[in-house]
Amino acid sequence: MLAVIDVVLIILFATLGRREHEHGLGLGGILLTALPFLIAYVIMTLVSKPWLTINKLWPSGILVWLGTVAIGMVVRIMMGKTAAFSFVIVTLIVLGVFLIGRRAVTSWIAKRSQQQKA
């Protein structure tokens, strides 16, 4: 379920970017924009053993975030798209807020739930 939230956040990132740059907001265009980062996310998530680490900030959350950006940029370039420095910076920031932020919130909720049980 938490991986689904991450996927939705990556699609939201693509949607916001397309809207900001006045690209079409059709589902196909959004998914095409998100695809390199979704591929990278799946790779990095599988490498991080999500059944053990889906909520962990360190080191798996950081690695998933940075790997999603790095591999996503490579896949994006391989697909014939650009990866201007400003785009890389924005991607790093937005996906960081989304992917690390989701893990921080999830960890906080889990800790709070454990404290209430004790």
C-alpha positions in Angstrom: 0.0 0.0 0.0 2.8 2.5 0.9 4.5 1.8 -2.5 1.2 2.7 -4.2 1.3 6.1 -2.3 4.9 6.6 -3.6 3.8 5.8 -7.2 0.9 8.3 -6.8 3.3 10.9 -5.6 5.6 10.4 -8.6 2.6 10.7 -10.9 1.6 13.9 -9.0 5.1 15.2 -9.6 4.8 14.6 -13.3 1.3 16.2 -13.4 2.5 19.3 -11.6 5.4 19.7 -13.9 3.3 19.3 -17.0 0.8 21.8 -15.7 3.5 24.3 -14.7 5.0 24.1 -18.2 1.7 24.3 -19.9 1.9 20.8 -21.4 -1.3 18.7 -21.9 -2.7 17.0 -18.8 -3.9 14.0 -20.6 -3.3 10.7 -18.9 -1.0 9.4 -21.6 1.2 12.5 -21.4 1.4 12.4 -17.6 2.3 8.7 -17.6 4.9 9.2 -20.3 6.5 12.0 -18.2 6.3 9.9 -15.0 7.5 6.7 -16.7 11.3 7.2 -16.3 10.9 7.9 -12.6 8.4 5.1 -12.1 10.9 2.7 -13.7 13.7 4.0 -11.5 11.5 3.9 -8.4 10.6 0.2 -9.0 14.3 -0.7 -9.4 15.4 1.2 -6.3 12.5 -0.1 -4.2 13.2 -3.7 -5.1 16.9 -3.2 -4.4 16.0 -1.8 -0.9 14.0 -4.9 0.1 10.7 -3.0 0.6 9.1 -5.8 2.7 11.7 -4.7 5.3 12.4 -1.0 4.6 9.4 0.7 2.9 9.1 3.2 5.9 12.8 3.6 6.7 14.3 7.1 6.1 17.9 5.9 6.5 19.5 4.5 4.5 16.8 3.0 2.3 14.6 6.0 2.0 17.5 8.3 0.9 18.8 5.7 -1.5 15.3 5.2 -3.1 14.9 8.9 -3.4 18.4 9.6 -4.9 18.3 6.5 -7.0 14.9 7.4 -8.4 16.1 10.8 -9.4 19.5 9.6 -10.9 18.2 6.5 -12.7 15.1 8.4 -13.7 17.2 11.1 -15.4 19.2 8.4 -17.3 16.0 6.7 -18.5 14.5 10.1 -19.4 17.6 10.9 -21.6 17.5 7.4 -23.1 13.9 8.2 -24.1 15.0 11.2 -26.0 13.9 13.8 -23.4 16.0 16.6 -21.9 17.5 16.8 -18.4 18.4 20.4 -17.9 20.3 21.2 -14.7 17.3 23.2 -13.4 15.0 20.2 -14.0 17.4 17.9 -12.1 17.4 20.3 -9.2 13.6 20.7 -9.2 13.2 16.9 -9.5 15.6 16.3 -6.6 13.7 18.7 -4.4 10.1 17.7 -5.2 10.7 14.0 -5.2 12.7 14.4 -2.0 9.8 16.2 -0.3 7.4 13.6 -1.6 9.4 10.3 -1.0 11.2 11.3 2.1 8.2 13.3 3.4 6.0 10.2 3.0 8.4 8.1 4.9 8.8 10.7 7.7 5.0 10.9 8.1 4.6 7.2 8.1 7.4 6.7 10.6 5.9 9.3 12.9 2.5 7.7 12.7 4.0 4.2 13.4 6.0 5.6 16.4 3.0 7.4 17.8 0.8 4.2 17.4 3.5 2.2 19.2 3.6 4.8 22.1 -0.2 4.7 22.4 -0.1 0.9 22.7 2.5 0.9 25.4 
